[in-house]
Amino acid sequence: MSIPDFVKANFATLLRAAAAGDLALVQGTDARTGETRFILCAVAQRGGKVALTPFGHLAEGDPYELYDPPFDPGDG
């Protein structure tokens, strides 16, 4: 499966924010579960106010246990 265009665009935005030093880690609440999350956000100034664009939250515990790799390490 190829990576969708909207994901590529969001990743490019995240990279630009990182290069400009415009990233923040903020504490918030998961709207579905009510759990505390630590959220990676791009930061922008709009009309004299700070705007945060959330990209995702940091995994709790061992992130290697949460995901299967995109490849089979045994292949090859």
C-alpha positions in Angstrom: 0.0 0.0 0.0 1.4 3.4 -0.9 1.3 6.3 1.5 -1.8 8.5 0.8 -1.2 12.1 -0.4 -2.8 13.7 2.7 -0.3 11.8 4.9 2.6 12.9 2.8 1.4 16.5 3.0 1.0 16.3 6.8 4.5 14.8 7.1 5.9 17.6 4.9 4.2 20.2 7.2 5.7 18.4 10.3 9.2 18.5 8.7 8.9 22.3 7.9 7.7 23.0 11.5 10.6 21.0 12.9 13.1 22.8 10.6 11.7 26.2 11.8 11.7 25.2 15.5 7.9 25.4 15.5 7.1 22.2 17.3 5.7 21.8 20.8 4.9 18.9 23.0 1.7 19.7 24.9 -0.4 17.8 27.4 -4.0 17.2 26.4 -6.9 14.8 27.0 -7.9 12.1 24.6 -11.5 13.0 23.4 -12.6 9.4 23.2 -11.0 7.9 26.3 -10.4 10.8 28.6 -6.8 9.7 29.1 -4.0 12.2 29.4 -1.9 12.4 26.2 1.3 14.1 25.3 0.7 15.5 21.8 3.2 16.6 19.2 2.0 19.9 17.6 3.1 22.4 15.0 2.9 25.9 16.4 1.9 29.0 14.3 1.0 32.6 15.1 -2.3 33.7 13.7 -3.7 37.1 14.3 -1.5 37.5 17.4 -2.7 34.2 18.8 -0.9 30.9 19.0 -2.4 28.1 16.9 -1.5 24.4 17.6 -1.9 21.8 14.9 -1.8 18.3 16.5 -0.1 15.5 14.6 -0.3 12.7 17.0 0.5 11.6 20.6 3.6 9.9 21.9 3.1 6.2 22.6 2.9 5.2 26.2 5.2 2.3 27.2 7.3 0.5 24.6 6.3 1.7 21.1 8.0 -1.4 19.6 5.3 -3.5 21.1 2.5 -1.4 19.5 3.3 -1.8 15.9 4.3 -4.5 13.4 7.2 -3.6 11.2 6.4 -2.7 7.5 8.6 -5.5 6.4 9.4 -9.1 7.4 13.0 -9.1 8.9 13.3 -12.8 7.9 12.9 -11.9 4.2 16.0 -11.4 2.3 
